[in-house]
Amino acid sequence: MAYGCGFGCGVDMFYIGDGEWKCPKCGRVFPFGEPEDDDDDVDEMLSVYDAALIWLSNGMDEDYTFGYTEDELRDALE
């Protein structure tokens, strides 16, 4: 399950741990609780291109790689 940012950012938030979710666009953190363990989420994986855009917009911070390597993210931006 994904939560959308309630401040009009138009993006899905990502789970950062301890029951908290963060908006990759505005950076706000919300306490929505633990994510549901759902195998259907495989279809909702973030594409390498979308992950690269978020990673770049966050100063290439390693916390925003979404499971991709930095090389994969750089290649997606080329």
N, C-alpha and C positions, 0 to 999 in steps of 0.2 A: 504494500500500500504506500502510496506517495501522498504527501501533503503539499498543497500549493501555498505560496506566500499570501498572507491575508492583506498585504499592503499594495496590491496591484502590480506586482513585479511580473506576473505572468509566467513564472517558472516553478518547477517542482523543487521542493526543499530536499536536502539529503540528511541522513541520520549521522550525527556526530558522536553519539554515545550518551550513556547515563539518561536515556529517555528524552534527549534534546535533539531538535532538528534545526538546520541552518539554511537560510535562503542564500544561494550562491550569488544572487544579484545585489541585494541590499545588505546582506550580512546579519540580519536579525536572527535571533535564536529563540525558538519556542519549545516549551515542554509538552510535547504531544504524547510521550510515552514510548515504550519499546516498539520496534517495528514488528509486524506480524511475520511469522515464518511461513512464507508462501512460495511454493515452487513456480507459480505463474509469473513471478517477477522476472524470469529469464527473458521474456519478450519485451520488458521495459528497461533493458540495459541502456545506458547512455552510450551513444555512438562515440567513436574516437574523435570525430570532428567536434561534436558538442562538448566533449570532455576537454579538448584542447582549447576551445574558446573560453571555457570557464577557468581552466588552469592559467591561461594567458591573462585573463582579466583580474586574476588574483595574484599577479606578480610572479607567476611560475612557482608558486609555493607547492612543495611536495605533498602537502595535505590535500591538494586538489587534483590528484592524478587519476582518481577513480579506477585504480587497478591497472592503468596503462603505464608503460615506461615513458620516461621523458623523451626518448628517441621517437617512440610511436606518436607522441603528442606533437613534437616538432614536425615530423613528416606529414601529419595531418594538416598542418597549417601552411604547408608549401603549395 
